[in-house]
Amino acid sequence: MNRQDIYDMVRDHLMNQGKRSEAPRNDVGFSCAYRGNDGAMCAVGCLIADEFYSSELEGSNIHCANVHRAVAKSLGVDESEVPEKFLYDLQNIHDNTDEESWPYALYDFAVFEGLRP
C-alpha cells in the first residue's frame, strides 16, 4: 500500500465519519482515541484491523512500537515500510483541526505531500 492509497483511505474515512474519535480519559474529560466509545475511529485507527487492535494502543502515537506494529500488520507491510511521519501528520489533522476544516487541511496535506487530493 503506497502513500496515496493510505491518504485516500484516511481521507475517505474521516470525511464519511465527520467527527473525531474520542473516549473518556481519567479526569481530563475526553481525548482522541484509535477506537472511540461510539465506534468512531481516528486517522490511524481506521488503518488498524480489528484483529490487531487492542485497548492497550490507546494513549500511544504511531511512533510507539505497539501501534507501529499494529499498523504494519494491518496494512500487510514490513514495519520499515510504515510511513510514521506521514501518519503522524494525518493523525494531527484528526486530533487538532476542527472537523469543519478537515476537507481543507486534508487537501493542503495532499498537495504538500505531492498526492492527488
Secondary structure, 3 states (H helix, E strand, C coil): CCHHHHHHHHHHHHHHHCCCCEEECCCCCEEECCECCCCCECCCHHHCCHHHCCHHHCCCCCCCHHHHHHHHHHHCCCHHHCCHHHHHHHHHHHHHCCHHHHHHHHHHHHHHHCCCC
